[in-house]
Amino acid sequence: MNEIGIEVTGLIEQASKINIATASFSIDNQKGLEDGAYIIKTIADIKAEINATSDPIISKQYAAHKEACAQKKKHLQPMVEAETRIRGLMSKYYAAQKLIQRENEAKAARKAAQEAQKLSDKAEKLADDGKHDRAEIMQQKADTVQAAPIEPAVVKPAGIAFKDSWKWRVLPGGKVPRNFLCLDTKKLDQTARDTKGTLIIEGIQFYCEKVTARTGR
């Protein structure tokens, strides 16, 4: 193990000991408060040492990772653009052809319904004329009329799937229901700090909590 590894291991051991010791720590008098302050200072010192040891390594590795990601994105970008373009064209064509197919199917269904109605009308007339046997046969024909099969307007290529992708948009002048609105928590946090709770906002309560912080002494 190199020197840095030994140093980090020592810091980790110290941190672990402090963590175990504070598990049963309590504060009920001034001495406890002072002991707590000492522990906070000790923790801050150890954290500073760990950061000083680790941050340069992390920064170097992050810089290398960032550069590798940038190069990867640069090399992939032409393919991403081409793929997006072709996907869009395919989806547009497929949707248009499926619309044509649905229209053709609807026409076939209407034509079949009209044919069935004609046969049914004939059956009714035969029945009125007392020709019940022929009327029954004619009605059976009417009941079995089916729409002519429609050839698919488009066939999906192998290895390709067209899926529904539901999206949304805000309508002009539309009033979005409250349960679909999100609070700007960052703005509220900043407002709480800036106004110290003096600003009144309907439905919002600003409040103050005491937190322990280091003063650097």
C-alpha positions in Angstrom: 0.0 0.0 0.0 1.4 3.5 -1.0 1.8 6.4 1.5 -1.5 7.9 0.4 -3.3 4.6 1.0 -1.8 4.3 4.5 -2.8 7.9 5.3 -6.4 7.4 4.1 -6.7 4.1 6.0 -5.6 5.9 9.2 -8.2 8.6 8.7 -10.9 6.0 8.0 -10.1 4.2 11.2 -10.3 7.5 13.2 -13.6 8.4 11.5 -15.0 4.9 12.4 -14.0 5.3 16.0 -15.6 8.7 16.2 -18.8 7.3 14.6 -19.0 4.4 17.1 -18.3 6.7 20.1 -21.0 9.2 19.1 -23.6 6.5 18.8 -24.2 6.6 22.5 -23.3 10.3 23.0 -25.7 12.6 24.7 -25.8 16.2 25.8 -27.5 17.3 29.0 -25.1 19.9 30.5 -22.5 22.5 29.5 -19.7 20.0 29.5 -21.6 17.8 27.0 -22.1 20.9 24.8 -18.4 21.6 24.9 -17.5 18.0 24.2 -19.9 18.1 21.3 -18.1 21.2 19.9 -14.7 19.4 20.3 -16.1 16.4 18.4 -17.4 18.6 15.6 -14.0 20.3 15.3 -12.3 16.9 15.2 -14.7 15.7 12.6 -14.1 18.8 10.5 -10.3 18.3 10.7 -10.5 14.7 9.6 -12.9 15.6 6.8 -10.5 18.3 5.7 -7.6 15.8 5.6 -9.7 13.2 3.7 -10.7 15.9 1.2 -7.2 17.1 0.8 -6.0 13.5 0.2 -8.8 12.4 -2.1 -9.9 15.5 -4.0 -6.8 15.8 -6.3 -7.3 12.2 -7.3 -11.0 12.6 -7.9 -10.4 15.9 -9.8 -7.9 14.2 -12.1 -10.1 11.2 -12.7 -13.2 13.4 -13.2 -11.3 15.5 -15.8 -10.3 12.4 -17.7 -13.9 11.0 -17.5 -15.3 14.3 -18.6 -13.0 14.5 -21.6 -13.7 10.8 -22.5 -17.5 11.6 -22.4 -17.0 14.7 -24.5 -15.1 12.7 -27.2 -17.6 9.9 -27.1 -20.5 12.4 -27.6 -18.6 14.1 -30.5 -18.0 10.8 -32.3 -21.6 9.7 -31.8 -23.3 12.9 -32.6 -23.4 12.4 -36.4 -25.0 9.0 -35.9 -27.5 10.4 -33.3 -28.6 13.0 -35.8 -28.9 10.6 -38.6 -30.8 8.1 -36.5 -33.2 10.8 -35.2 -33.8 12.0 -38.7 -34.6 8.5 -40.1 -36.7 7.5 -37.0 -38.8 10.6 -37.5 -39.3 10.0 -41.2 -40.2 6.3 -40.6 -42.7 7.2 -37.8 -44.3 9.9 -39.9 -44.8 7.5 -42.9 -46.0 4.6 -40.8 -48.5 6.8 -39.0 -49.8 8.2 -42.3 -50.2 4.7 -43.8 -51.9 3.4 -40.7 -54.4 6.3 -40.9 -55.1 5.4 -44.6 -55.6 1.7 -43.5 -58.1 2.7 -40.8 -60.0 4.9 -43.2 -60.2 2.0 -45.7 -61.3 -0.4 -43.0 -64.0 2.1 -41.9 -65.2 2.4 -45.5 -65.4 -1.4 -45.9 -67.3 -1.6 -42.6 -69.8 1.0 -43.7 -70.2 -0.8 -47.1 -70.8 -4.1 -45.3 -73.3 -2.5 -42.9 -75.2 -1.0 -45.9 -75.3 -4.4 -47.6 -76.5 -6.1 -44.5 -79.2 -3.5 -44.1 -80.4 -4.0 -47.7 -80.6 -7.8 -47.2 -82.4 -7.2 -43.9 -84.9 -4.9 -45.6 -85.5 -7.6 -48.2 -86.0 -10.2 -45.5 -88.6 -7.9 -43.8 -90.5 -7.4 -47.1 -90.5 -11.2 -47.8 -91.9 -11.7 -44.3 -94.6 -9.1 -44.9 -95.5 -11.0 -48.1 -95.8 -14.2 -46.1 -92.7 -15.8 -47.6 -91.3 -16.6 -44.2 -88.9 -19.4 -45.3 -87.2 -17.1 -47.9 -87.3 -14.2 -45.3 -85.4 -16.4 -42.8 -82.8 -17.3 -45.4 -82.4 -13.7 -46.4 -82.0 -12.5 -42.8 -79.3 -15.2 -42.2 -77.4 -13.7 -45.2 -77.8 -10.3 -43.7 -76.5 -11.5 -40.3 -73.4 -13.0 -41.9 -72.3 -10.1 -44.0 -68.7 -9.1 -43.2 -66.5 -6.3 -44.3 -64.1 -7.1 -47.1 -60.6 -7.7 -45.8 -58.2 -4.8 -46.3 -54.6 -5.3 -47.2 -52.2 -3.8 -44.8 -51.2 -0.3 -46.0 -47.7 -0.8 -44.5 -45.6 -3.6 -43.1 -43.2 -3.1 -40.3 -39.6 -3.9 -41.4 -37.8 -6.6 -39.5 -36.1 -5.4 -36.3 -38.3 -2.3 -36.1 -41.1 -1.5 -33.7 -43.5 1.4 -33.8 -44.7 2.3 -30.3 -47.1 4.8 -28.9 -45.3 7.7 -27.2 -47.8 9.8 -25.2 -46.8 13.4 -24.6 -48.4 16.6 -23.5 -48.6 20.3 -24.2 -50.1 23.3 -22.3 -53.1 24.7 -24.2 -53.1 28.4 -24.9 -54.9 30.0 -22.0 -55.3 26.7 -20.3 -55.6 26.4 -16.6 -53.5 23.6 -15.3 -54.9 21.8 -12.2 -53.1 22.5 -9.0 -52.2 18.8 -8.5 -50.1 19.0 -11.7 -48.1 22.0 -10.5 -44.7 21.7 -8.9 -43.3 24.1 -6.3 -40.1 25.9 -7.1 -38.3 24.6 -4.0 -35.0 26.3 -4.8 -36.7 29.7 -5.1 -38.6 29.1 -1.8 -35.4 28.1 0.0 -33.7 31.3 -1.3 -36.7 33.4 -0.3 -36.7 31.9 3.2 -33.0 32.9 3.6 -33.4 36.3 2.0 -36.5 37.4 3.9 -36.0 35.5 7.1 -39.6 34.5 7.1 -41.0 38.1 6.8 -42.6 37.5 3.4 -46.2 36.3 3.4 -47.0 33.7 0.7 -50.5 32.1 0.7 -50.2 28.4 1.5 -46.5 28.6 2.6 -45.1 28.8 6.1 -41.5 29.9 6.6 -40.0 28.7 9.8 -36.5 28.6 11.4 -34.6 25.7 12.7 -31.4 25.8 14.7 -28.5 23.9 13.1 -25.0 23.4 14.4 -22.2 25.0 12.3 -18.5 25.4 12.6 -17.1 29.0 13.2 -13.5 28.1 12.3 -12.2 28.8 15.8 
